[in-house]
Amino acid sequence: MGYGIMRITKIRTYGAIKKLADHHERTPGYKAKTNPDIDEKRTGQNYYLVDSRVGADGKPVEMTKRFRDRITAGHTAVTKDGKVKKIRDDAVLALDCLCTLTPGALEQKYHRAYFKSWVGWLEKELGGRANVISVVVHEDESNPHAHALVAPIAGNHLSAKEFLGGSRKRIRELQDSFYNDVSRLYGLDRGEVKPLDKDHPRRAHVPTAEFKEQTEKEIARLTGELSKLKGILEALPDERQAEREADEVRKWLREDVEGKAKKDGKYTRIPTEEYDEIVDLIREYCASTVLLSKVNSRLKAAESAAVEAADKGRKYDNLRRVLDNNPDLKALFVARVENMNKSTEKPKDKQKEKDLSNEKGYYL
């Protein structure tokens, strides 16, 4: 199961546009502070789906100039006296758009088609091809993704609100549209849809560097927890050993007790302590075989998922999914250890025990 991911952020200054362009276009000398994991050896694998770096005269054009030119050409709305309406100081000048997917959700050969479909979606939802100033796909980071910078020209004026609205409802509509027009076509799933009410506040975007730090801490915590669980499992008796012990009990009962009963023509009396020990052994065997079978299969699944996650760079998502989908795994281990440290409970049917016993012990 994999997800398509899309995010749009409002940009209000030309200085912020320049910083984004430096990151998107890997401007020489620029070092990303928010994401230190860029592999410069793979930067040459990045490619553009919309490239406006060179003007009609064949000369390089800075990103800020590209936006100024587009806004100047598109923002032509006039006031009553015939003057072009002034752009507010806090107006949204650009939309920073991101498209990616969860690790391993889509085969490499489909990445370009997936991102091109997203470009088509941007043109449809954000005012047409002329508004899409730049789209670049980054292959030099851990997970391929695409960045787009869009000028929010709606009709004849600059207005991001025309596209993004002023409420979470409009953002939800855009996410639904992205899923239906792009992600769904590639077999990707829709992310969790939360109710639009005050009890479900909007989740804040976590910067890349901070998210990676949180992810590494979570992986370390889960790895340590998994090691502890493995240690608990290793401390449990081997399933085959439990079977051998139970076979010995059965053999003893069959050969010793039944044999003496047949020989003497009467039941053989066994001391209470020995009877309790036999009952405990049988009860322990029945519980351990069932428990260990479940524990072994689930631990193998967890270990397999963890190894696959490490090999494919999906440690966080896969390991967490395994644990989330097995909420009783931890409880099984804990319950098993607690049972080992407690004395085994006596049978609850006291009347039955009384009927089977006398003052000196039990009879089989």
N, C-alpha and C positions, 0 to 999 in steps of 0.2 A: 504494500500500500504506500502510495506517494502522493504528495500534495504540490499543486502549483501555487506560487506565492507572488503577490503583487502588492506594491506599496507606493503611495504618492505623497510627497511632502511639498509644502509651499515654501518658496524662496522669495524674499522681499528686498534683497539688495544685490547690486552688481558685484560687490566684493565676494559675497557668498557664491554667486554664479561662477566667478573665476576660480575659487577654491575647488568647487565641484568639477570644473573642467580640467583642472590640474590632475585631479584624481582619476577622472574618467579616461583622459587621454594620455595619462602617464607622462606628464610634462617632465623633461629631463631636469634632474636636480630636486624634483618634488618627492618628499618622503611622507607616506601616509601615517599620520599619528593615530588615527582611529583603527587602522588595520595593519599591523606590522608583518602580516604573514604573506605579503605579496612576494612571489617568486620571480625575480627579475629575469631569470634565465628563460622563463616561459612567456614573458611579456610579448614577445614577437608572435605568439599564437593568438593574441587578441585580434578581433576584427570588427569592422563597422558595418552596420546595416543601414544607417543614414549618416553620411559623412559630408560635413560642410566646412571642413578645416581650410579648404582652399577656395578662394573667390573666383569670380568669372575671369579676372585678369591673371589667374594662375599664381597669385600671391597668398601666403598664409593669412587667415583672418582669425583674430582672437574671439573667444566665445562671447565676451561681453559685447563686442561690436556686432556679432551676429544677432544677438538679442535686441540690441538697440535698433538695428536695421529692420528687424521683423516688427517690433512694436511701433516704430515710426510709420511703417508701411500699413500696418493693420489698424492702429488706433487712429481713426479718422473722424470719430463722432464729434460734432460741433455743438456749441452752445447756441442760444437764440440769436446772439449777435454775430454768428458765423465763425467764431473762433474755435479752434480744436480744443476739446475739453482737456483740462489739465489732469495729469495723472497724480493721484494722491501719493503723499510721501510714504505711506505704509502699504501701498498697493502690492499685490503679489505679482512679481515680474516673471517668475518661472515656476514650473512644476518639475520637481526632481522625481522621476519614476524609476522603480526597480522591479525587475521580474526575475524570479529564480524558482527553484524547486527543491524539495528535500533530497538529500544525498541518495543516489541510486534509484531515484524514482523513474528515470527515463534513460534509455540507452543513449550513448554518446552520439550515435549517428542521427538521432532525431532532435538534437539540441538546436541546431540552426533553424530547422523548420518551426520548432516550438517558439523560438524568439521572433522569427519573422511573423508568425501568427499574432504575436503580442503587438508588434509594430502596427499591423493592420487594425488591431483593436484600438490602439492609441489614436490612430487617425480618425476612426469612427466616433470615438467618445470625446476626443479633446480638440475638435475643430478642424480636422483635415490635415493633409500632408504638409502644408506650408507651416503649420505650427510646430511640427516635430523637427527641432533644430539638429539634434544629434542622438544617435543610438549606437552604443558600443557594447560588445560582448567581451567579458573578461574570462579568459581561460587560465590566467596566471595566479589564481587563488584556489583554495581548497575545493570550492564548489562553483561551477560555472554559473554566471548570472549576467543580466544585461542592464545597463543604465541608459536612461533616456532623459533628455532635457527638452521641455516643451514650453513654448510661449502661449499663454492662455488668452488668445485673441478670439473673442466671440462676436461674430458679425463684424461690426466696425469699431469695437472698443475692447480695451484690456479688462478682462473680468474673469478671474478664476472661479468666482462664485457661480457663474453660469454653468460651469462644468462640475464643480465639487459640491455645490449647494451650501447650505449653512447648518446642516444637521447630520447626525449619524445615519439617518435613514438613507440619504443620498449615497453615502459611502458604502452602505450595505448593498444598494442597488448596483453600484459599480463593481463590487466584489462578485455579486451574482452574475453580472454580465461577463466579467472576466472568466469566471468558471464555465459558463455556458458556451462562450465563443472561442475559448482557448484551451483551458485545462481539460475540460471534458472530452475534447476531440483527441486527446493523447492518453486517455484512460486514467487521468489523475483524479484524485478525490477532492471534494470540497472541504475546506477547513471547518472547524467547529463554529456553529452559528449561535450566538448568544442573544437573549432577548434585549430589546432596546429600551431599558428602563433604568431607573436610578440604582436599583439593586445590583446591576451588572455594569459597573463603570467601564469606560473605555480603557483598554490596556495601553500603557505607554510603550513607545518604541525604545528598545534597549540598544545602545551603540554597539557596533561589532566587537570592539576590543573588550568591553565590559561583558558582553554575552559570552565570548570565548573564555574569559576568566571564570565566569559562573559555571560554564559547562565543564571546564577542567576540574573545578572543585567538586562538582557533582559526580563526575566520573571517578575521582579519587575516593569520594565517600562510598559510592556504590561498589567500587572494586574492593575496598576494605571490608565492606559488609559481606560481599560475596566470599571473601577469604575466610571470614569468621564462620560463615555457614558451612563452607567446605570443611573447616576444622571440626565443627560439630558433627558433621556427617562421618568424618573419619573416626571419631570417637565412638560412634555407634557400633554395635556388634555386627560382624559380617552376616549377611543373610544366609549363606550356606552353613555357617557355624551354628546359627540358630536352628536350622533344619536338622543338623546332625545331633544337636542336644535334644531336640524334640524326639528324634528317632530313638535316641538312647532311653528317653523316658518311656516311650511306647514299648520298646523292647523289654525294659525292666518290668513294666506292668504285665506284659504278656507272658514272659518267661518265668519271672520270679513269683509274682503275686498269683497269677492264674495257675501256674504250675503247682504251687503249694496248696492252693484251694482244691485243685483236683486230687492231689495226693492225700491231703488230710480229710477231704470230704467236708470242709467247712471254710468259711471266709478267714482270711489272714488279717489279723489286727495290725494296723500301722499307727505309730504315734502321731499325735496331732501335728507336731512340727514337720514331720515328713510329708504328711498329707498336704499341709499348706504349701510346702515347697513344690510339690508336684503340681498343684493347682496353679501356683505362680508361674512355674516354668511353661506350662501349656498356655496360660493366658499371655505371657510375655512373648512366646513364639508366635501366636496368632496375631498379636498386635504388631510385632516387629516385621513380619513378612509383608503385611499389607502396607505398613508405613514406609518401609525401606523401598518397596517397589515404587511407590509414588515419589518419594524423595529422590531416588536415583534417576528416574525418568525426567523429573523436573529440573534437577541440577544439571543433567546432561544438556537439556534444552537451553538452560540459562548460560552454561559455559559455551555451547556452540554459538549462541547469539552474540555473546561477548567477543569471542574470537573473530567472528565474521565482521562485527562492528569495528574492531581494531584494524583488520586488514583493509577494509574499504572506507575507513574514515567516518564510520557511522556509530562510534562508540556510544555517544550520548543518547541518540534516538532509539536505537535497537535495544540497548541494555535497559533503558528506562521502560520501554514497551514490554519487555519480558517480565520485569518485576511488577509493572502495573497490571499486567494480564494474569498474574499469579499472586493475588493478594493473600492467599492462605499459605504460601510457601514458607514465609518466615514463621508463621504461627505453628506450622507443622514441626519445624526444628525446635522452636522454643518449648512446645508442649512435650516433645520427645525428651528433651533434657530434663525438664521438670519432673517428668514421670520417673526418670532414672534416679533422681535424688530423693524421691519420696518412697515410703514403704507402700507396698501394693495393698490396695483396699481389699478387705475380706468380702466374700459374697454377701450380697444384700439380703438374700433369702434366709433369714435367721431360722425360720421354722424348719426349712429343709435341712439345714446344718444340724439342728437339734435332733431331727429324726434319724440322721445318719450317724450320730455320735453317741457315745456313752461317756462316763466320767473319765475314762483313760485315753480315749482317742477315737479315730474314725475307722470304719470298716469299708473295705473295697470288695 
